[in-house]
Amino acid sequence: MIRQRLKEILQHAFPGEEIVIDYVPKGKKGDYFTNLAFRMAAQRKKDPYTVAQDLAKSIQDVMVSSVTAEKPGFINLSIDREYLLNVLFKERTMVNIGQGQPLLIEYVSVNPTGPISIVNARAAAVGDTLVKIMKQVGFASSAEYYINDAGKQTQLLAESVRQRMNQLRGKEAKIPEHGYHGEYLLDVARGTIDRNLEDMNVIENFAVGYFISHQKETLERFGVVFDNWVRESDIRQTGLIDHVLATLKKKKLTYKEEGALFFKTTDFGDDRDRVIVTSDGRHTYLLPDIAYHLHKIKRDYPRLINIWGPDHYGHIKGLIGGIRALGYPEETLQVLIVQEVKLKKAGEYITMSKRAGTVATLDNLLDQVPKDVVRFFLLMRSCSQHLDFDLDLALRESEDNPVYYVQYAHARIKSIVQFAREKGWRAETDFDYRCIKEDEEIALAKTVLRFPEMMEDVTRNLEPSYVTYYLLDLAHAFHYFYQKHRVVSDDKELTRARLALIGKVAETIQSGLELIGVSAPEKM
């Protein structure tokens, strides 16, 4: 990667300094910049711009065509054009950050009490993309779905189904206040009646199995397949819950208050201690959750990533505290919070509530909007931002729709290549890439070369939205180039070089779309 090589050059020139390199904003001189001068100015007690001017004189390398100091103290570096074209056409860039390290990413993990909602779908798109990118950069990453099939919510589900059974039999349905009021339970109730199921435990098991099966089908329809499906009920049979509880007590990290057992999570940075066993002897979510994560670690996963919704933010400190209490480092687990999704149609938000039964399900959305569009749209904002899903834009089959804008760039390149073949041109490795000189060509080449750097950024920041941003930038760079220049012309050397260039663009678009589970059509 060019950025990594620049970092090595600067580390050699300024040993011991922390080197941070980023892209120069569009419209500014140079390709990359570093803020090194600001830190060194503080050490030298000098003006950052003066220090930047001094440092710029010390940076020399064949890959750097120019180095300039920019106010108030940035150092901008321009990459030599011949050098970057040589990297593009002659080198194979590999990214191996993971070095084969096992990595387990758990995501979605919806309670088996209803269908997959559009909110859950965002976590599915994020998680699936992260798993794929982590594999690409060298991690042995696996995807896991945790089934919360034990506890109060499944008991409420069973009671809600029982009331729907009463409704189907012509009796009054008294669904619990905190139960599940959606009419989707009518299908489950019909299934229990057809099978003559009356025992509450049997109804609970049937309902849980029903929703797990449907969740799997929906996720597969969405292009998301998990390596592991782990049940909470199975974790409860391993003895790990008792082991965790005994360990916390042994380390004097628990105390009793009003009959309940508390875990001293404030010792690990939490804002309050958490109940792990209620006064009537029930385990809260936290105790089996710590046991589940111990189960992950014992399966030889030294690094764990969880993707949660914002309603679980307050649980992070307690869970990580439990992992630390068991003797594992804090960095064992990273939790990525994915913010809510709101559907918009005709400028108005659509109200959603699972318990009230007004859920915008992923299945319903996929019935209206192509999978490619749904997946792309769900990755178009940072995980830390709320996402508005515009149904009107999603259904628009034009370049206003960002998915089609990117896919059309790929399809257009394929049509150009087909046109070239019909004219007698063939893909060749022997061409003079130095004839690529136009600004739009060079900008396109630079954007292609940022692909592995983008994947590195996703890996470091756990932010798959970078993929969609990048693909839109690359598609824009290609469309702008194509408006200005012909690919196939009477100039043989230039035609060969431009065909090779757009071929690299098509390969990169396809690779990027594959990472996010979106197709790269050759015709549109």
ChimeraX attribute file (.defattr): number of C-alpha atoms within 10 A of each C-alpha:
attribute: neighborCount
match mode: 1-to-1
recipient: residues
	/A:1	16
	/A:2	19
	/A:3	19
	/A:4	11
	/A:5	11
	/A:6	22
	/A:7	16
	/A:8	14
	/A:9	18
	/A:10	22
	/A:11	14
	/A:12	12
	/A:13	14
	/A:14	15
	/A:15	11
	/A:16	8
	/A:17	13
	/A:18	12
	/A:19	16
	/A:20	12
	/A:21	18
	/A:22	12
	/A:23	14
	/A:24	18
	/A:25	11
	/A:26	8
	/A:27	6
	/A:28	9
	/A:29	16
	/A:30	19
	/A:31	18
	/A:32	19
	/A:33	24
	/A:34	21
	/A:35	19
	/A:36	22
	/A:37	26
	/A:38	20
	/A:39	15
	/A:40	17
	/A:41	17
	/A:42	12
	/A:43	9
	/A:44	12
	/A:45	10
	/A:46	13
	/A:47	15
	/A:48	24
	/A:49	19
	/A:50	16
	/A:51	23
	/A:52	26
	/A:53	19
	/A:54	13
	/A:55	20
	/A:56	18
	/A:57	11
	/A:58	12
	/A:59	19
	/A:60	14
	/A:61	12
	/A:62	8
	/A:63	18
	/A:64	18
	/A:65	15
	/A:66	16
	/A:67	22
	/A:68	19
	/A:69	22
	/A:70	17
	/A:71	12
	/A:72	14
	/A:73	21
	/A:74	22
	/A:75	27
	/A:76	24
	/A:77	25
	/A:78	17
	/A:79	20
	/A:80	14
	/A:81	18
	/A:82	17
	/A:83	15
	/A:84	19
	/A:85	19
	/A:86	12
	/A:87	16
	/A:88	19
	/A:89	16
	/A:90	10
	/A:91	10
	/A:92	9
	/A:93	13
	/A:94	11
	/A:95	15
	/A:96	14
	/A:97	16
	/A:98	17
	/A:99	11
	/A:100	13
	/A:101	14
	/A:102	18
	/A:103	21
	/A:104	25
	/A:105	24
	/A:106	25
	/A:107	24
	/A:108	25
	/A:109	21
	/A:110	18
	/A:111	18
	/A:112	24
	/A:113	26
	/A:114	24
	/A:115	21
	/A:116	28
	/A:117	21
	/A:118	25
	/A:119	23
	/A:120	21
	/A:121	23
	/A:122	25
	/A:123	26
	/A:124	25
	/A:125	25
	/A:126	24
	/A:127	26
	/A:128	25
	/A:129	25
	/A:130	24
	/A:131	20
	/A:132	18
	/A:133	24
	/A:134	23
	/A:135	20
	/A:136	21
	/A:137	19
	/A:138	17
	/A:139	20
	/A:140	17
	/A:141	23
	/A:142	20
	/A:143	21
	/A:144	20
	/A:145	19
	/A:146	18
	/A:147	19
	/A:148	20
	/A:149	22
	/A:150	20
	/A:151	14
	/A:152	12
	/A:153	17
	/A:154	21
	/A:155	19
	/A:156	19
	/A:157	25
	/A:158	28
	/A:159	20
	/A:160	26
	/A:161	29
	/A:162	27
	/A:163	22
	/A:164	27
	/A:165	24
	/A:166	16
	/A:167	15
	/A:168	15
	/A:169	11
	/A:170	9
	/A:171	11
	/A:172	12
	/A:173	16
	/A:174	15
	/A:175	17
	/A:176	13
	/A:177	10
	/A:178	12
	/A:179	20
	/A:180	23
	/A:181	23
	/A:182	17
	/A:183	12
	/A:184	16
	/A:185	24
	/A:186	19
	/A:187	14
	/A:188	22
	/A:189	25
	/A:190	15
	/A:191	17
	/A:192	20
	/A:193	16
	/A:194	9
	/A:195	10
	/A:196	10
	/A:197	16
	/A:198	12
	/A:199	10
	/A:200	14
	/A:201	13
	/A:202	13
	/A:203	24
	/A:204	25
	/A:205	15
	/A:206	19
	/A:207	25
	/A:208	23
	/A:209	15
	/A:210	17
	/A:211	20
	/A:212	22
	/A:213	12
	/A:214	16
	/A:215	21
	/A:216	17
	/A:217	15
	/A:218	19
	/A:219	19
	/A:220	12
	/A:221	14
	/A:222	21
	/A:223	17
	/A:224	18
	/A:225	16
	/A:226	16
	/A:227	11
	/A:228	13
	/A:229	14
	/A:230	16
	/A:231	15
	/A:232	17
	/A:233	14
	/A:234	13
	/A:235	17
	/A:236	15
	/A:237	9
	/A:238	13
	/A:239	11
	/A:240	19
	/A:241	21
	/A:242	14
	/A:243	14
	/A:244	20
	/A:245	20
	/A:246	13
	/A:247	16
	/A:248	18
	/A:249	13
	/A:250	10
	/A:251	10
	/A:252	11
	/A:253	17
	/A:254	21
	/A:255	15
	/A:256	13
	/A:257	11
	/A:258	7
	/A:259	12
	/A:260	16
	/A:261	18
	/A:262	18
	/A:263	25
	/A:264	22
	/A:265	22
	/A:266	15
	/A:267	15
	/A:268	18
	/A:269	13
	/A:270	18
	/A:271	12
	/A:272	16
	/A:273	17
	/A:274	20
	/A:275	22
	/A:276	21
	/A:277	20
	/A:278	16
	/A:279	14
	/A:280	8
	/A:281	11
	/A:282	12
	/A:283	16
	/A:284	15
	/A:285	16
	/A:286	18
	/A:287	22
	/A:288	22
	/A:289	18
	/A:290	23
	/A:291	26
	/A:292	22
	/A:293	21
	/A:294	20
	/A:295	16
	/A:296	16
	/A:297	18
	/A:298	10
	/A:299	11
	/A:300	11
	/A:301	20
	/A:302	17
	/A:303	18
	/A:304	20
	/A:305	20
	/A:306	19
	/A:307	21
	/A:308	21
	/A:309	20
	/A:310	13
	/A:311	11
	/A:312	11
	/A:313	13
	/A:314	12
	/A:315	15
	/A:316	18
	/A:317	20
	/A:318	26
	/A:319	22
	/A:320	25
	/A:321	24
	/A:322	29
	/A:323	22
	/A:324	16
	/A:325	20
	/A:326	17
	/A:327	9
	/A:328	16
	/A:329	14
	/A:330	15
	/A:331	13
	/A:332	16
	/A:333	22
	/A:334	16
	/A:335	20
	/A:336	23
	/A:337	19
	/A:338	23
	/A:339	19
	/A:340	19
	/A:341	19
	/A:342	17
	/A:343	19
	/A:344	16
	/A:345	12
	/A:346	9
	/A:347	10
	/A:348	10
	/A:349	13
	/A:350	12
	/A:351	11
	/A:352	18
	/A:353	12
	/A:354	17
	/A:355	15
	/A:356	13
	/A:357	15
	/A:358	15
	/A:359	21
	/A:360	20
	/A:361	20
	/A:362	24
	/A:363	21
	/A:364	13
	/A:365	16
	/A:366	17
	/A:367	10
	/A:368	13
	/A:369	16
	/A:370	13
	/A:371	19
	/A:372	21
	/A:373	19
	/A:374	25
	/A:375	22
	/A:376	21
	/A:377	24
	/A:378	25
	/A:379	23
	/A:380	18
	/A:381	19
	/A:382	16
	/A:383	23
	/A:384	13
	/A:385	12
	/A:386	13
	/A:387	21
	/A:388	16
	/A:389	19
	/A:390	17
	/A:391	18
	/A:392	13
	/A:393	17
	/A:394	22
	/A:395	14
	/A:396	14
	/A:397	12
	/A:398	13
	/A:399	13
	/A:400	11
	/A:401	16
	/A:402	23
	/A:403	25
	/A:404	21
	/A:405	18
	/A:406	24
	/A:407	26
	/A:408	21
	/A:409	29
	/A:410	26
	/A:411	18
	/A:412	20
	/A:413	22
	/A:414	18
	/A:415	15
	/A:416	17
	/A:417	21
	/A:418	14
	/A:419	13
	/A:420	19
	/A:421	12
	/A:422	10
	/A:423	10
	/A:424	8
	/A:425	16
	/A:426	13
	/A:427	14
	/A:428	10
	/A:429	11
	/A:430	9
	/A:431	17
	/A:432	11
	/A:433	19
	/A:434	14
	/A:435	14
	/A:436	20
	/A:437	12
	/A:438	12
	/A:439	10
	/A:440	19
	/A:441	21
	/A:442	19
	/A:443	17
	/A:444	24
	/A:445	25
	/A:446	20
	/A:447	19
	/A:448	26
	/A:449	22
	/A:450	17
	/A:451	21
	/A:452	19
	/A:453	16
	/A:454	16
	/A:455	25
	/A:456	20
	/A:457	15
	/A:458	19
	/A:459	18
	/A:460	10
	/A:461	11
	/A:462	22
	/A:463	20
	/A:464	27
	/A:465	20
	/A:466	19
	/A:467	24
	/A:468	22
	/A:469	15
	/A:470	19
	/A:471	26
	/A:472	19
	/A:473	16
	/A:474	26
	/A:475	23
	/A:476	16
	/A:477	22
	/A:478	26
	/A:479	19
	/A:480	15
	/A:481	20
	/A:482	17
	/A:483	9
	/A:484	11
	/A:485	13
	/A:486	12
	/A:487	22
	/A:488	19
	/A:489	13
	/A:490	8
	/A:491	9
	/A:492	12
	/A:493	16
	/A:494	21
	/A:495	20
	/A:496	24
	/A:497	24
	/A:498	22
	/A:499	21
	/A:500	21
	/A:501	22
	/A:502	26
	/A:503	18
	/A:504	18
	/A:505	24
	/A:506	25
	/A:507	13
	/A:508	20
	/A:509	25
	/A:510	19
	/A:511	17
	/A:512	21
	/A:513	21
	/A:514	15
	/A:515	20
	/A:516	26
	/A:517	20
	/A:518	20
	/A:519	18
	/A:520	22
	/A:521	15
	/A:522	15
	/A:523	12
	/A:524	11
